[in-house]
Amino acid sequence: MSATASKPAIYFGNYVVTAQVFHLTQHSFALVNLKPLLPGHVLVSPRRVTPRLSDLTHIEVTDLFLTVQRVGRMIERVYNGTSLNIAMQDGADAGQSVPHVHTHIIPRRKADLDDRGGSDAIHDMLEGEEGNVGKQLRDWSEDRPRFPKLDEEARKPRSKEEMAEEAQRLAQEMENE
């Protein structure tokens, strides 16, 4: 089922992300990323806010990973990937910045990170400031009229409108899966 504006609020941790959601199941949702590491970088999370994978029921775990599999197929197709990075940081000490289980899906292509040291550079990107989803969401919170001033690095946060447009486009693509 695709996300629509008439649905109840969907939370990623403490953040309302309803407009960024492009796919819903009974127990999971997929959303576009505020600052994708590479084009097509999305997240899949359980609907119930819980910090650790071990906190999920077996039904939630099954739904989460079936959703990861289905969304991954679509992301790889839409973004012309030849592979995927699928990653989860399970707990604060593993680098999880939002205390809500979430799985990163990142489409990859041959030599896409050669300028950053090769394909394994994605791991440092996820672990570093670039992958700090919690900080990015705090900076983007609803009570701020716009993003704070950032340095001029190539990877910029996207507007709510840009993310909503991508979510709508990906929702349509999910109907083809």
C-alpha positions as CSV (number, residue, x, y, z in Angstrom):
1,M,0.0,0.0,0.0
2,S,1.3,3.5,-0.8
3,A,1.5,6.4,1.6
4,T,-1.1,9.1,1.3
5,A,-1.7,12.4,3.0
6,S,-4.9,11.1,4.7
7,K,-2.9,8.5,6.8
8,P,-2.2,9.0,10.5
9,A,1.2,10.5,11.5
10,I,4.1,8.2,11.0
11,Y,7.0,8.6,13.4
12,F,10.7,7.9,12.9
13,G,11.9,8.2,16.5
14,N,10.4,11.5,17.7
15,Y,10.1,12.9,14.2
16,V,7.0,13.0,12.1
17,V,8.0,11.8,8.7
18,T,4.6,11.1,7.1
19,A,5.3,13.1,4.0
20,Q,8.6,11.3,3.4
21,V,7.0,7.9,3.5
22,F,6.6,6.1,0.2
23,H,5.6,2.6,1.2
24,L,3.6,1.2,4.1
25,T,3.0,-2.3,5.2
26,Q,1.1,-3.5,8.3
27,H,4.3,-3.3,10.4
28,S,6.9,-1.3,8.4
29,F,7.4,1.8,6.3
30,A,10.0,3.1,3.8
31,L,11.0,6.7,3.7
32,V,13.3,8.9,1.6
33,N,16.4,10.2,3.4
34,L,17.0,13.8,4.3
35,K,20.7,13.7,3.2
36,P,21.2,10.6,1.1
37,L,24.8,9.3,1.0
38,L,24.2,8.4,-2.7
39,P,21.1,9.0,-4.9
40,G,18.4,6.5,-3.9
41,H,19.5,6.0,-0.3
42,V,16.3,5.3,1.6
43,L,15.4,3.9,5.0
44,V,13.0,1.1,6.1
45,S,11.8,1.0,9.6
46,P,9.1,-0.7,11.7
47,R,6.0,1.3,12.4
48,R,6.4,0.7,16.2
49,V,9.1,2.9,17.6
50,T,11.6,0.7,19.3
51,P,15.4,1.2,19.5
52,R,16.7,-2.4,19.0
53,L,16.2,-5.2,16.5
54,S,15.9,-7.6,19.5
55,D,12.9,-5.6,20.7
56,L,10.8,-6.5,17.6
57,T,8.4,-9.4,17.5
58,H,9.1,-12.1,15.0
59,I,6.2,-10.8,12.9
60,E,7.7,-7.3,12.9
61,V,11.2,-8.7,12.0
62,T,9.7,-10.8,9.1
63,D,7.7,-7.8,7.8
64,L,10.7,-5.5,8.1
65,F,13.1,-7.7,6.1
66,L,10.5,-8.6,3.5
67,T,9.9,-4.8,3.1
68,V,13.7,-4.3,2.8
69,Q,13.8,-6.9,0.1
70,R,10.9,-5.5,-1.9
71,V,12.0,-1.8,-1.5
72,G,15.6,-2.8,-2.4
73,R,14.5,-4.4,-5.7
74,M,12.6,-1.2,-6.6
75,I,15.5,1.1,-5.6
76,E,18.0,-0.9,-7.5
77,R,15.8,-0.8,-10.6
78,V,14.8,2.9,-10.4
79,Y,18.4,4.1,-9.6
80,N,20.1,1.8,-12.1
81,G,22.0,0.0,-9.4
82,T,23.9,-3.2,-9.9
83,S,24.2,-3.9,-6.2
84,L,22.9,-2.7,-2.8
85,N,24.3,-1.8,0.6
86,I,21.8,-2.9,3.2
87,A,22.9,-1.7,6.7
88,M,21.6,-1.4,10.2
89,Q,23.2,0.2,13.2
90,D,21.6,-1.6,16.1
91,G,22.0,0.6,19.2
92,A,23.8,3.8,20.1
93,D,27.2,2.1,20.5
94,A,26.9,0.8,16.9
95,G,26.4,4.3,15.6
96,Q,22.6,4.4,15.6
97,S,21.7,8.1,15.9
98,V,17.8,7.8,16.0
99,P,16.6,5.3,18.7
100,H,14.3,3.6,16.2
101,V,15.2,0.4,14.3
102,H,16.0,1.3,10.7
103,T,17.7,-0.2,7.7
104,H,19.6,1.8,5.2
105,I,19.2,0.7,1.5
106,I,21.8,2.3,-0.8
107,P,21.9,1.5,-4.5
108,R,25.5,0.9,-5.8
109,R,27.3,0.8,-9.1
110,K,30.7,-0.2,-10.1
111,A,33.3,2.5,-9.3
112,D,30.6,4.8,-7.8
113,L,32.9,5.7,-4.8
114,D,36.3,5.5,-6.5
115,D,36.8,9.2,-5.8
116,R,36.3,8.5,-2.1
117,G,38.7,5.5,-1.9
118,G,36.6,2.7,-3.3
119,S,33.4,0.9,-2.6
120,D,34.1,0.3,1.1
121,A,34.1,4.1,1.7
122,I,30.3,3.7,2.2
123,H,31.0,2.2,5.6
124,D,32.9,5.3,6.8
125,M,30.2,7.5,5.3
126,L,27.5,5.7,7.3
127,E,29.6,5.8,10.5
128,G,30.6,9.5,10.1
129,E,28.9,12.8,10.2
130,E,27.4,12.2,6.8
131,G,25.4,9.2,8.1
132,N,24.2,10.8,11.3
133,V,20.5,10.7,10.6
134,G,19.6,11.9,14.1
135,K,21.6,15.1,13.9
136,Q,20.2,15.8,10.4
137,L,16.6,15.3,11.7
138,R,17.2,17.5,14.7
139,D,18.6,20.2,12.5
140,W,15.5,19.8,10.3
141,S,12.9,19.7,13.1
142,E,9.4,21.1,12.5
143,D,9.9,24.3,14.6
144,R,12.7,25.6,12.4
145,P,11.6,27.8,9.5
146,R,14.5,26.5,7.3
147,F,17.8,24.5,7.5
148,P,20.6,26.0,9.5
149,K,23.6,27.5,7.6
150,L,25.8,24.6,6.4
151,D,29.2,24.5,4.8
152,E,29.3,24.2,1.1
153,E,30.0,20.4,0.8
154,A,28.5,18.6,-2.2
155,R,25.9,16.7,-0.1
156,K,23.2,19.1,0.9
157,P,20.0,18.5,2.9
158,R,16.9,18.4,0.8
159,S,13.8,20.4,1.3
160,K,10.6,18.9,2.6
161,E,9.1,19.5,-0.9
162,E,11.9,17.6,-2.6
163,M,11.6,14.7,-0.3
164,A,7.8,14.6,-0.6
165,E,8.1,14.6,-4.4
166,E,10.6,11.7,-4.3
167,A,8.4,9.8,-1.9
168,Q,5.4,10.2,-4.3
169,R,7.5,9.1,-7.3
170,L,8.8,6.0,-5.3
171,A,5.3,5.2,-4.1
172,Q,4.2,5.0,-7.7
173,E,7.3,2.8,-8.5
174,M,6.4,0.4,-5.6
175,E,3.1,-0.3,-7.4
176,N,5.2,-1.9,-10.1
177,E,6.9,-4.3,-7.7
